[in-house]
Amino acid sequence: MPDHLHVFCTPRHPEGLSLNRWMSFWKGRFTKIAANPAWSWQSLHWDHRLRSDESYAAKWQYVMNNPVRAGLVEKSEDWPWQGEVNSLEWQE
């Protein structure tokens, strides 16, 4: 999406790094790499903890179809800014 980012993540840190600190770290890294002064992040983030296999699949489909619902592409596969860095396997 042109104005926001969806991230599925499993932040792990030996000292229990909070999700807020983890998000701040990645926002900082992205900002440094992108080097585009016109971009800015909102100060906080919205998160949702997935609790079941069904909600994982439902949220994944929601994210994949977001550009379709916004009228930016006809099929989710046509959205050029999507993908996985690592595959997250759901474990109960």
Contacts in CASP RR format, 6 or more apart in sequence:
PFRMAT RR
TARGET T0000
AUTHOR 0000-0000-0000
METHOD contacts of the structure
MODEL  1
MPDHLHVFCTPRHPEGLSLNRWMSFWKGRFTKIAANPAWSWQSLHWDHRL
RSDESYAAKWQYVMNNPVRAGLVEKSEDWPWQGEVNSLEWQE
1 66 0 8 1.000
1 67 0 8 1.000
1 70 0 8 1.000
1 72 0 8 1.000
2 72 0 8 1.000
6 63 0 8 1.000
6 66 0 8 1.000
7 26 0 8 1.000
8 59 0 8 1.000
8 60 0 8 1.000
8 63 0 8 1.000
8 88 0 8 1.000
9 22 0 8 1.000
9 88 0 8 1.000
10 88 0 8 1.000
11 17 0 8 1.000
11 19 0 8 1.000
11 22 0 8 1.000
13 22 0 8 1.000
19 45 0 8 1.000
19 47 0 8 1.000
20 44 0 8 1.000
20 45 0 8 1.000
23 45 0 8 1.000
27 41 0 8 1.000
31 39 0 8 1.000
31 41 0 8 1.000
48 59 0 8 1.000
50 56 0 8 1.000
50 59 0 8 1.000
50 90 0 8 1.000
52 92 0 8 1.000
53 90 0 8 1.000
53 92 0 8 1.000
56 90 0 8 1.000
64 76 0 8 1.000
64 82 0 8 1.000
65 76 0 8 1.000
67 73 0 8 1.000
67 76 0 8 1.000
67 78 0 8 1.000
67 79 0 8 1.000
67 82 0 8 1.000
68 74 0 8 1.000
68 75 0 8 1.000
68 76 0 8 1.000
68 79 0 8 1.000
72 79 0 8 1.000
73 79 0 8 1.000
76 82 0 8 1.000
END
